[in-house]
Structures are given as C-alpha cells and as structure tokens.
C-alpha cells in the first residue's frame, strides 16, 4: 500500500510540473515604431521573423504596450516616448548620442543596441582601406565623450588628429576648408549639428574638390559620395535584438547598452577611382576588419 501511495504521489508531482511547464505564459513583447519608415519596417519584419517560431514570446501591437513585459522601441521618437516607462525598454535603430539622451530617468533594466558602429571598428576600416594615411580630420560642434575615444584611437593607430570645432552653422564652410587643408582623410562623427540633410551635399562636394576621401557613417553616405563606411543592416540588428529578447524571457534581465555585433562594409569604387585610390573590395575589407581584435 505504501508503494502504491508513493507511486500516486510521484505521478501527481510529475503531472503538476508538466502542467506548469505547458502553461508557462509567454513573454509579452510590444513593438513600437517611431514612424512609418522603410528602415524601421525592415527591422520590424526581420525581428518578427526571428521571434514568430518562439513559443516563449508573444508579440503585441504597440497599442498594447501597457500590457507588455518588454517594449522594443524602434527609432528615436519611440525611444523618447517610453523614456519614463516603468516597463523595461529595448531601444533599437537609434544612434548612441540619441540613446544617451534617454538613459536618464529610464527604468532599471532597460537597454539598447546602438545604430552606429564602435569607433575602434571604424578606425580598423580606415587602416584597412587607406593604410598609408598619417593624418585625419574631424568636425565637431562640441566636446563629447566620443571625441575622447577618437583621440585615444588616433594615438593608438599612430595618426595625427586634426579637430575643427564648428560653433555655429555659418562657420561650417570655413572650418571644413581649413580642416581639409591639413587632413588626408575626413572621418565623419555622428554629430547631428553638423551632418544634416541640408549640409551633407556641400560637405561631400568640398571633400571631393580638395581630394580628401570621406569615411562615412553608413551605406547611404557611400551612395552619396563617401569613400567607404562600416554599418549594420536592420536584419543584423534584429537578429541581435531577438537574442536579447529570448534571453530576457528566461532571465528577466537585459544587458547594458551595446554596439551592433555583426556588420558590413560599403565601398564607392567610382569615388576611389576619381581620387586615384586603389582599394580592396568591400568583401575583402570586411574579412580583414573581422579578423582584427
């Protein structure tokens, strides 16, 4: 009789454990887009594809964000909208500078994946693309923590760094011309006060006129006339975000803010030819950068 009772008790325990496992509620995740832009839609579609088969994840519409356990804010506007959210927020498709504005006041445990690249990776691209470069120039509107990193890396890579501060928009043309006269390469920094839709064309024209190649921020810069850039696709950032969401479903913890792990290289061969430069293909440069520490 004791054995029968023990067997029944074990069966009961197993049934309860199995029932709890089967009934474990999936993590409720709300996707909030800043606006209807192609790049945001591409990220959303890629993220849904990565998570649709995961039973532990339930995707909610942005209108149901208050019911979510995790919010994925896609773009700067969405990240700002959930700045004071008590629900953990994973912000994506936003620059580091943009996300740093929203970190204060955020709920503990919130995180983000920067849209821009780590500066060391950009310096590796510079060295792989133009190994003979001895001096570089940067335009800044103010002193930032990122500029401090640029100074350190310039020293580490044995490059002379020229910095021109542009205090007001009307000083941009003169500052740029003076900077290019002393620099072999213009390294674009993510400074929205300088690199805007109404200034980027003139900046590119001036670099081309003075035969100074530009290292851009994205493939869009390269299409516009920059020599090259390192960037991450919406698919790559979505894959990284999916991994963090799945980990959050298990641990209820998000990592610290981070840069994209996977990346691509874009090269404008026409610009290289016009400037009299011989550089390797985007695939070759990507392979070399990937091998660097």
Secondary structure, DSSP 4 states (H G I P E B T S, - for coil): -HHHHHHHHHHHHHHHHHHHHHTPPPEEEEEEESS--HHHHHHHHHHHHHHTT-TTEEEE-GGGGGG-SEEEEESHHHHHHTTT-SS-EEEEEE-HHHHHHHHTTPPTT-EEEESSPPHHHHHHHHHHH-TT--EEEEEESS--HHHHHHHHHHHHTT-EEEEEE--SGGGHHHHHHHHHHH-SEEEP---TTTS-TTTHHHHHHHHHHTT-EEE-SSHHHHHHT-SEEEE--HHHHHHHHHHHHHHHHHHS-----B--SS-EEEE-HHHHHHTT-----HHHHHHHHHH--
